Each structure stands twice: as C-alpha cells, then as structure tokens.
Amino acid sequence: MNYYYADSSNNPAGPHTLDELGKMAAEGKITPQTYVVEEGGSDWKTYEAVLSSVTPITEVVPAPEGAFDSGGRSWLVALLLCFFLGCLGAHRFYAGYKLLGVVQLITFGGLGIWALIDLIMIALGKFRDAQGRPLSRK
C-alpha cells in the first residue's frame, strides 16, 4: 500500500510505502504529525494515526500439525521399494514421479547408479515426493 505525505508546502509527495515513510521519519524528513493519505484516498491522517491503525506482526505462529503432510507417502515404504525394485523405478512411481519412474524403468535405474543414489537420498531423508514434501517417518 502506498501513501502520499504533505511536504513543507502542503503539496502531496509520493507515493511511498510505509517502510519508506518510516525511514523518512527516522531521518527527520517527516514527523508523527505529518499528514499522509493512502494512494487513491481523500482522508488525510497524521503519520502517527496511520501507524497506529496498522497491525504489526509481533510473533511467528507455528504451522498447524499436518500442514506439511507427506500425503501418506511413507519413508520406509519408499526405502524398501527402492532397495528391492529400485532398478524398475518403483519408488519413483510411489513418490508421484511418473515420468522419472518410466525413465528409470527403461534404463534399469540408470544401470543401477541412479537407483543407488536414490536409495542413499531416501535413507538420509533427503528424498521428497513429487509435490516437494518430505516422506513421512511415522
């Protein structure tokens, strides 16, 4: 949101963001009693009044339980699929990577090298499903 402020000649100056107005206040270019108006608005208020009407973010709220749900894809299932059927790309299909699963199937897991890398990544917990979510260790 942008604001204009009344300069020393009472002419509107701007547009400026609240952050920019804050820097100008810190530099002494405007005071808490300087009048500002929201861009496109007609209700002039003091800079102090505008600041008091803005709700600051004071705390970080943790994400609710399950917000980063893995969609039910188990780490252990992916690990076992990769260990026993990695050269066929079964773990890639399981994680939602259909195209990569087909490529691994055709290339026999990159002649085993790609499947081995995937196995290590799954074991270390670095492997993610097709939506970028970590696999569940429940």
C-alpha positions as CSV (number, residue, x, y, z in Angstrom):
1,M,0.0,0.0,0.0
2,N,1.4,3.4,-0.9
3,Y,0.9,6.8,0.8
4,Y,1.5,10.4,-0.1
5,Y,2.6,12.9,2.6
6,A,2.1,16.6,2.8
7,D,5.5,18.3,2.3
8,S,6.5,21.7,3.8
9,S,4.5,23.5,1.1
10,N,1.5,21.2,1.8
11,N,1.9,19.6,-1.6
12,P,1.4,15.8,-1.8
13,A,4.7,14.0,-2.2
14,G,5.0,10.3,-3.1
15,P,3.9,7.7,-3.5
16,H,5.9,6.0,-0.7
17,T,5.4,2.7,1.2
18,L,5.1,2.6,5.0
19,D,8.7,1.3,5.2
20,E,9.9,4.3,3.2
21,L,7.9,6.7,5.4
22,G,9.4,5.0,8.4
23,K,12.9,5.7,7.0
24,M,12.0,9.3,6.3
25,A,10.7,9.7,9.9
26,A,14.0,8.2,11.2
27,E,15.9,10.7,9.1
28,G,13.7,13.6,10.4
29,K,12.2,14.4,7.0
30,I,8.7,13.8,8.4
31,T,7.3,13.8,11.9
32,P,4.5,11.9,13.6
33,Q,2.3,15.0,13.0
34,T,2.9,15.0,9.2
35,Y,-0.3,14.4,7.3
36,V,-0.4,11.4,5.0
37,V,-3.1,10.0,2.7
38,E,-3.5,6.5,1.2
39,E,-3.0,6.4,-2.5
40,G,-6.3,7.0,-4.2
41,G,-7.9,8.1,-0.9
42,S,-9.0,11.5,0.3
43,D,-8.9,11.0,4.1
44,W,-5.7,12.8,5.4
45,K,-4.4,11.5,8.7
46,T,-1.3,12.1,10.7
47,Y,1.5,9.7,10.1
48,E,1.2,8.7,13.8
49,A,-2.5,7.8,13.3
50,V,-1.7,5.7,10.2
51,L,1.0,3.8,12.1
52,S,-1.4,3.0,15.0
53,S,-4.0,1.7,12.6
54,V,-1.5,-0.8,11.0
55,T,-1.3,-4.1,12.9
56,P,2.4,-5.1,13.3
57,I,3.4,-8.7,13.0
58,T,4.7,-9.4,16.5
59,E,5.1,-13.2,16.6
60,V,5.7,-16.1,14.3
61,V,2.9,-18.6,14.6
62,P,3.9,-22.2,14.0
63,A,2.3,-24.2,11.2
64,P,-0.6,-26.4,12.4
65,E,0.0,-30.1,12.8
66,G,-0.1,-31.8,9.4
67,A,0.4,-28.6,7.4
68,F,3.3,-30.3,5.7
69,D,1.7,-33.7,5.4
70,S,3.5,-36.0,3.1
71,G,0.3,-37.2,1.6
72,G,0.6,-40.6,3.2
73,R,3.8,-41.5,1.5
74,S,6.0,-43.4,3.9
75,W,9.7,-43.2,4.1
76,L,10.0,-46.9,4.9
77,V,7.9,-48.0,2.0
78,A,9.9,-45.8,-0.4
79,L,13.2,-47.2,1.1
80,L,12.0,-50.8,0.7
81,L,10.7,-50.2,-2.8
82,C,14.0,-48.6,-3.8
83,F,16.1,-51.4,-2.3
84,F,14.2,-54.3,-3.9
85,L,12.7,-52.6,-7.1
86,G,14.9,-49.5,-7.5
87,C,16.1,-50.5,-10.9
88,L,12.5,-50.6,-12.1
89,G,11.8,-47.2,-10.6
90,A,9.0,-48.4,-8.3
91,H,10.0,-45.9,-5.6
92,R,9.7,-43.1,-8.1
93,F,6.2,-44.2,-9.1
94,Y,5.3,-44.4,-5.4
95,A,6.5,-40.8,-4.8
96,G,4.5,-39.5,-7.7
97,Y,7.2,-39.1,-10.2
98,K,5.5,-40.9,-13.1
99,L,7.8,-39.7,-15.9
100,L,11.0,-40.3,-13.9
101,G,9.6,-43.7,-13.0
102,V,9.2,-44.6,-16.6
103,V,12.7,-43.4,-17.4
104,Q,14.2,-45.5,-14.6
105,L,12.2,-48.5,-15.8
106,I,13.6,-48.1,-19.3
107,T,17.2,-47.5,-18.2
108,F,17.1,-50.1,-15.3
109,G,17.6,-47.3,-12.8
110,G,20.4,-45.7,-14.8
111,L,22.1,-49.1,-14.8
112,G,21.7,-49.2,-11.0
113,I,23.6,-46.0,-10.3
114,W,20.6,-43.7,-10.3
115,A,18.7,-46.2,-8.1
116,L,21.7,-46.4,-5.7
117,I,21.8,-42.6,-5.4
118,D,18.0,-42.5,-4.7
119,L,18.5,-45.2,-2.1
120,I,21.1,-43.1,-0.3
121,M,18.9,-40.0,-0.5
122,I,15.9,-41.8,0.9
123,A,17.9,-43.3,3.7
124,L,19.3,-39.8,4.6
125,G,15.8,-38.3,4.5
126,K,16.6,-36.0,1.5
127,F,14.2,-37.6,-0.9
128,R,10.9,-35.7,-1.5
129,D,7.7,-36.6,-3.2
130,A,6.5,-35.1,-6.5
131,Q,4.9,-32.2,-4.6
132,G,8.2,-31.4,-2.8
133,R,7.0,-32.7,0.6
134,P,9.3,-34.9,2.8
135,L,8.4,-38.5,3.2
136,S,6.7,-39.4,6.5
137,R,8.7,-41.3,9.1
138,K,5.6,-42.4,11.1
